[in-house]
Amino acid sequence: GKLKWVSTTILAVQRYNKAVIIGDGQVSLGNTVFKNNAKKVRKIGDNVLCGFAGNAADALTLVDRLEGQLEKYPSQTLRACVSVAKAWRTEKYLKHLEASLIVVDQNNLIELDGTGNVVEVDGGVIGIGSGGLFAVSAARALIESTTLDAEEIAEKAMKIAGDLCIFTNHNTIKEVIQWTKTE
């Protein structure tokens, strides 16, 4: 059969006054590592982070669309995500894009996918991609049992995912946002 592109682990963690999104650099074609330093996370403006899994060109098209919606609806991350998801489902040239996005800001952890889902996640952790469940499981355990901040949790969880998932490596790239704690 046709070789399938398999790529990535993306993890987002919110804790205390910090949010982080981290992704590994591996892209695999079938069982072969094709690239090991791909950048799959982005900072959009000063306070929104985005990471993607799936077809890179498709994902970047969606990230561009998200940037446009965030300019249109500043400080309304969820509304911008819903707008992107709506277009993804209804616009002819977006309909067939194969990717998943995680979007995170101070108040939201959101997963977008091509079926029109806009899933707001509770608990401060979300992951996608081949090693996503490994990373999420590790991050949740660290949140429950430590006082580590979001960045430390994300790094440790991605190391564990990279140790367990053959499609995830240890060449991580991360983006971080911080805000002033409000009582």
MIFIKOL-739776 format. One record per residue (C-alpha): residue in three letters; chain; y, z, x. Coordinates in steps of 0.02 Angstrom, whole numbers, plus 50000, padded with zeros to 5 digits. Layout:
N
<r filum="Ala" kolgu="A" yy="Y" zz="Z" xx="X"/>
...
***
This chain:
183
<r filum="Gly" kolgu="A" yy="50000" zz="50000" xx="50000"/>
<r filum="Lys" kolgu="A" yy="50183" zz="49996" xx="50041"/>
<r filum="Leu" kolgu="A" yy="50246" zz="50127" xx="50164"/>
<r filum="Lys" kolgu="A" yy="50357" zz="50256" xx="50079"/>
<r filum="Trp" kolgu="A" yy="50514" zz="50331" xx="50153"/>
<r filum="Val" kolgu="A" yy="50492" zz="50519" xx="50154"/>
<r filum="Ser" kolgu="A" yy="50641" zz="50618" xx="50202"/>
<r filum="Thr" kolgu="A" yy="50715" zz="50781" xx="50210"/>
<r filum="Thr" kolgu="A" yy="50744" zz="50959" xx="50167"/>
<r filum="Ile" kolgu="A" yy="50912" zz="51012" xx="50099"/>
<r filum="Leu" kolgu="A" yy="50950" zz="51195" xx="50062"/>
<r filum="Ala" kolgu="A" yy="51105" zz="51277" xx="49989"/>
<r filum="Val" kolgu="A" yy="51135" zz="51464" xx="49992"/>
<r filum="Gln" kolgu="A" yy="51277" zz="51566" xx="49916"/>
<r filum="Arg" kolgu="A" yy="51294" zz="51746" xx="49966"/>
<r filum="Tyr" kolgu="A" yy="51437" zz="51869" xx="49977"/>
<r filum="Asn" kolgu="A" yy="51593" zz="51763" xx="50007"/>
<r filum="Lys" kolgu="A" yy="51509" zz="51614" xx="50088"/>
<r filum="Ala" kolgu="A" yy="51413" zz="51458" xx="50039"/>
<r filum="Val" kolgu="A" yy="51315" zz="51349" xx="50158"/>
<r filum="Ile" kolgu="A" yy="51222" zz="51186" xx="50142"/>
<r filum="Ile" kolgu="A" yy="51100" zz="51139" xx="50278"/>
<r filum="Gly" kolgu="A" yy="50989" zz="50988" xx="50304"/>
<r filum="Asp" kolgu="A" yy="50862" zz="50937" xx="50432"/>
<r filum="Gly" kolgu="A" yy="50882" zz="50774" xx="50526"/>
<r filum="Gln" kolgu="A" yy="50711" zz="50695" xx="50500"/>
<r filum="Val" kolgu="A" yy="50682" zz="50530" xx="50412"/>
<r filum="Ser" kolgu="A" yy="50501" zz="50472" xx="50404"/>
<r filum="Leu" kolgu="A" yy="50426" zz="50304" xx="50360"/>
<r filum="Gly" kolgu="A" yy="50250" zz="50343" xx="50302"/>
<r filum="Asn" kolgu="A" yy="50179" zz="50462" xx="50432"/>
<r filum="Thr" kolgu="A" yy="50298" zz="50404" xx="50569"/>
<r filum="Val" kolgu="A" yy="50459" zz="50493" xx="50617"/>
<r filum="Phe" kolgu="A" yy="50588" zz="50354" xx="50605"/>
<r filum="Lys" kolgu="A" yy="50744" zz="50455" xx="50646"/>
<r filum="Asn" kolgu="A" yy="50767" zz="50638" xx="50692"/>
<r filum="Asn" kolgu="A" yy="50955" zz="50668" xx="50683"/>
<r filum="Ala" kolgu="A" yy="51012" zz="50599" xx="50515"/>
<r filum="Lys" kolgu="A" yy="51163" zz="50685" xx="50435"/>
<r filum="Lys" kolgu="A" yy="51125" zz="50725" xx="50254"/>
<r filum="Val" kolgu="A" yy="51259" zz="50855" xx="50215"/>
<r filum="Arg" kolgu="A" yy="51445" zz="50832" xx="50185"/>
<r filum="Lys" kolgu="A" yy="51600" zz="50934" xx="50151"/>
<r filum="Ile" kolgu="A" yy="51705" zz="50862" xx="50010"/>
<r filum="Gly" kolgu="A" yy="51884" zz="50923" xx="50022"/>
<r filum="Asp" kolgu="A" yy="51906" zz="51105" xx="50072"/>
<r filum="Asn" kolgu="A" yy="51789" zz="51191" xx="49950"/>
<r filum="Val" kolgu="A" yy="51642" zz="51084" xx="49895"/>
<r filum="Leu" kolgu="A" yy="51482" zz="51050" xx="49992"/>
<r filum="Cys" kolgu="A" yy="51356" zz="50913" xx="49955"/>
<r filum="Gly" kolgu="A" yy="51183" zz="50872" xx="50023"/>
<r filum="Phe" kolgu="A" yy="51064" zz="50733" xx="49977"/>
<r filum="Ala" kolgu="A" yy="50883" zz="50679" xx="49983"/>
<r filum="Gly" kolgu="A" yy="50812" zz="50509" xx="49947"/>
<r filum="Asn" kolgu="A" yy="50881" zz="50338" xx="49987"/>
<r filum="Ala" kolgu="A" yy="51031" zz="50364" xx="50102"/>
<r filum="Ala" kolgu="A" yy="51133" zz="50214" xx="50041"/>
<r filum="Asp" kolgu="A" yy="51103" zz="50266" xx="49860"/>
<r filum="Ala" kolgu="A" yy="51148" zz="50446" xx="49896"/>
<r filum="Leu" kolgu="A" yy="51308" zz="50399" xx="49987"/>
<r filum="Thr" kolgu="A" yy="51359" zz="50289" xx="49840"/>
<r filum="Leu" kolgu="A" yy="51339" zz="50442" xx="49728"/>
<r filum="Val" kolgu="A" yy="51432" zz="50555" xx="49851"/>
<r filum="Asp" kolgu="A" yy="51577" zz="50431" xx="49850"/>
<r filum="Arg" kolgu="A" yy="51575" zz="50434" xx="49660"/>
<r filum="Leu" kolgu="A" yy="51573" zz="50625" xx="49662"/>
<r filum="Glu" kolgu="A" yy="51723" zz="50628" xx="49780"/>
<r filum="Gly" kolgu="A" yy="51818" zz="50518" xx="49658"/>
<r filum="Gln" kolgu="A" yy="51775" zz="50632" xx="49512"/>
<r filum="Leu" kolgu="A" yy="51826" zz="50787" xx="49610"/>
<r filum="Glu" kolgu="A" yy="51994" zz="50705" xx="49645"/>
<r filum="Lys" kolgu="A" yy="52009" zz="50669" xx="49459"/>
<r filum="Tyr" kolgu="A" yy="51953" zz="50846" xx="49410"/>
<r filum="Pro" kolgu="A" yy="52006" zz="50962" xx="49552"/>
<r filum="Ser" kolgu="A" yy="51927" zz="51136" xx="49546"/>
<r filum="Gln" kolgu="A" yy="51808" zz="51076" xx="49409"/>
<r filum="Thr" kolgu="A" yy="51650" zz="51044" xx="49508"/>
<r filum="Leu" kolgu="A" yy="51532" zz="51054" xx="49359"/>
<r filum="Arg" kolgu="A" yy="51637" zz="50932" xx="49257"/>
<r filum="Ala" kolgu="A" yy="51640" zz="50810" xx="49404"/>
<r filum="Cys" kolgu="A" yy="51450" zz="50824" xx="49421"/>
<r filum="Val" kolgu="A" yy="51422" zz="50791" xx="49236"/>
<r filum="Ser" kolgu="A" yy="51535" zz="50639" xx="49247"/>
<r filum="Val" kolgu="A" yy="51435" zz="50571" xx="49395"/>
<r filum="Ala" kolgu="A" yy="51270" zz="50604" xx="49306"/>
<r filum="Lys" kolgu="A" yy="51332" zz="50514" xx="49150"/>
<r filum="Ala" kolgu="A" yy="51383" zz="50362" xx="49251"/>
<r filum="Trp" kolgu="A" yy="51218" zz="50368" xx="49348"/>
<r filum="Arg" kolgu="A" yy="51123" zz="50354" xx="49184"/>
<r filum="Thr" kolgu="A" yy="51232" zz="50224" xx="49098"/>
<r filum="Glu" kolgu="A" yy="51312" zz="50107" xx="49226"/>
<r filum="Lys" kolgu="A" yy="51207" zz="49955" xx="49267"/>
<r filum="Tyr" kolgu="A" yy="51227" zz="49960" xx="49456"/>
<r filum="Leu" kolgu="A" yy="51203" zz="50149" xx="49470"/>
<r filum="Lys" kolgu="A" yy="51051" zz="50160" xx="49356"/>
<r filum="His" kolgu="A" yy="50922" zz="50118" xx="49489"/>
<r filum="Leu" kolgu="A" yy="50988" zz="50229" xx="49629"/>
<r filum="Glu" kolgu="A" yy="50852" zz="50340" xx="49703"/>
<r filum="Ala" kolgu="A" yy="50921" zz="50504" xx="49766"/>
<r filum="Ser" kolgu="A" yy="50948" zz="50687" xx="49725"/>
<r filum="Leu" kolgu="A" yy="51108" zz="50782" xx="49763"/>
<r filum="Ile" kolgu="A" yy="51146" zz="50966" xx="49783"/>
<r filum="Val" kolgu="A" yy="51327" zz="51015" xx="49754"/>
<r filum="Val" kolgu="A" yy="51391" zz="51188" xx="49794"/>
<r filum="Asp" kolgu="A" yy="51558" zz="51276" xx="49785"/>
<r filum="Gln" kolgu="A" yy="51614" zz="51456" xx="49764"/>
<r filum="Asn" kolgu="A" yy="51550" zz="51467" xx="49585"/>
<r filum="Asn" kolgu="A" yy="51416" zz="51333" xx="49567"/>
<r filum="Leu" kolgu="A" yy="51248" zz="51279" xx="49635"/>
<r filum="Ile" kolgu="A" yy="51205" zz="51114" xx="49552"/>
<r filum="Glu" kolgu="A" yy="51067" zz="50985" xx="49569"/>
<r filum="Leu" kolgu="A" yy="51097" zz="50807" xx="49509"/>
<r filum="Asp" kolgu="A" yy="50959" zz="50679" xx="49492"/>
<r filum="Gly" kolgu="A" yy="50936" zz="50503" xx="49426"/>
<r filum="Thr" kolgu="A" yy="50862" zz="50559" xx="49261"/>
<r filum="Gly" kolgu="A" yy="51031" zz="50628" xx="49210"/>
<r filum="Asn" kolgu="A" yy="50990" zz="50808" xx="49248"/>
<r filum="Val" kolgu="A" yy="51134" zz="50920" xx="49298"/>
<r filum="Val" kolgu="A" yy="51048" zz="51085" xx="49335"/>
<r filum="Glu" kolgu="A" yy="51151" zz="51240" xx="49370"/>
<r filum="Val" kolgu="A" yy="51044" zz="51358" xx="49471"/>
<r filum="Asp" kolgu="A" yy="51055" zz="51548" xx="49470"/>
<r filum="Gly" kolgu="A" yy="51003" zz="51663" xx="49610"/>
<r filum="Gly" kolgu="A" yy="51108" zz="51592" xx="49751"/>
<r filum="Val" kolgu="A" yy="50980" zz="51467" xx="49819"/>
<r filum="Ile" kolgu="A" yy="50931" zz="51286" xx="49785"/>
<r filum="Gly" kolgu="A" yy="50830" zz="51162" xx="49885"/>
<r filum="Ile" kolgu="A" yy="50775" zz="50982" xx="49871"/>
<r filum="Gly" kolgu="A" yy="50667" zz="50862" xx="49969"/>
<r filum="Ser" kolgu="A" yy="50495" zz="50873" xx="50044"/>
<r filum="Gly" kolgu="A" yy="50522" zz="51046" xx="50120"/>
<r filum="Gly" kolgu="A" yy="50637" zz="51110" xx="49982"/>
<r filum="Leu" kolgu="A" yy="50514" zz="51233" xx="49906"/>
<r filum="Phe" kolgu="A" yy="50470" zz="51305" xx="50077"/>
<r filum="Ala" kolgu="A" yy="50654" zz="51331" xx="50116"/>
<r filum="Val" kolgu="A" yy="50694" zz="51404" xx="49944"/>
<r filum="Ser" kolgu="A" yy="50547" zz="51525" xx="49953"/>
<r filum="Ala" kolgu="A" yy="50598" zz="51586" xx="50125"/>
<r filum="Ala" kolgu="A" yy="50781" zz="51602" xx="50074"/>
<r filum="Arg" kolgu="A" yy="50738" zz="51701" xx="49917"/>
<r filum="Ala" kolgu="A" yy="50630" zz="51821" xx="50018"/>
<r filum="Leu" kolgu="A" yy="50772" zz="51846" xx="50142"/>
<r filum="Ile" kolgu="A" yy="50899" zz="51876" xx="50003"/>
<r filum="Glu" kolgu="A" yy="50784" zz="52007" xx="49925"/>
<r filum="Ser" kolgu="A" yy="50743" zz="52098" xx="50086"/>
<r filum="Thr" kolgu="A" yy="50894" zz="52084" xx="50202"/>
<r filum="Thr" kolgu="A" yy="51083" zz="52095" xx="50208"/>
<r filum="Leu" kolgu="A" yy="51099" zz="51932" xx="50305"/>
<r filum="Asp" kolgu="A" yy="51242" zz="51817" xx="50253"/>
<r filum="Ala" kolgu="A" yy="51219" zz="51644" xx="50178"/>
<r filum="Glu" kolgu="A" yy="51229" zz="51555" xx="50346"/>
<r filum="Glu" kolgu="A" yy="51098" zz="51665" xx="50430"/>
<r filum="Ile" kolgu="A" yy="50982" zz="51649" xx="50280"/>
<r filum="Ala" kolgu="A" yy="51000" zz="51460" xx="50276"/>
<r filum="Glu" kolgu="A" yy="50962" zz="51443" xx="50461"/>
<r filum="Lys" kolgu="A" yy="50808" zz="51556" xx="50456"/>
<r filum="Ala" kolgu="A" yy="50742" zz="51476" xx="50297"/>
<r filum="Met" kolgu="A" yy="50760" zz="51300" xx="50369"/>
<r filum="Lys" kolgu="A" yy="50668" zz="51353" xx="50526"/>
<r filum="Ile" kolgu="A" yy="50524" zz="51412" xx="50417"/>
<r filum="Ala" kolgu="A" yy="50528" zz="51250" xx="50316"/>
<r filum="Gly" kolgu="A" yy="50525" zz="51150" xx="50478"/>
<r filum="Asp" kolgu="A" yy="50376" zz="51250" xx="50539"/>
<r filum="Leu" kolgu="A" yy="50278" zz="51215" xx="50378"/>
<r filum="Cys" kolgu="A" yy="50329" zz="51041" xx="50318"/>
<r filum="Ile" kolgu="A" yy="50281" zz="50890" xx="50424"/>
<r filum="Phe" kolgu="A" yy="50427" zz="50791" xx="50351"/>
<r filum="Thr" kolgu="A" yy="50556" zz="50922" xx="50406"/>
<r filum="Asn" kolgu="A" yy="50618" zz="50951" xx="50583"/>
<r filum="His" kolgu="A" yy="50724" zz="51084" xx="50668"/>
<r filum="Asn" kolgu="A" yy="50876" zz="50972" xx="50702"/>
<r filum="Thr" kolgu="A" yy="50985" zz="51047" xx="50568"/>
<r filum="Ile" kolgu="A" yy="51163" zz="51007" xx="50520"/>
<r filum="Lys" kolgu="A" yy="51259" zz="51126" xx="50409"/>
<r filum="Glu" kolgu="A" yy="51425" zz="51141" xx="50321"/>
<r filum="Val" kolgu="A" yy="51502" zz="51307" xx="50270"/>
<r filum="Ile" kolgu="A" yy="51638" zz="51364" xx="50152"/>
<r filum="Gln" kolgu="A" yy="51709" zz="51539" xx="50141"/>
<r filum="Trp" kolgu="A" yy="51828" zz="51620" xx="50019"/>
<r filum="Thr" kolgu="A" yy="51919" zz="51784" xx="50006"/>
<r filum="Lys" kolgu="A" yy="51816" zz="51913" xx="49916"/>
<r filum="Thr" kolgu="A" yy="51892" zz="51962" xx="49747"/>
<r filum="Glu" kolgu="A" yy="51850" zz="52129" xx="49671"/>
***
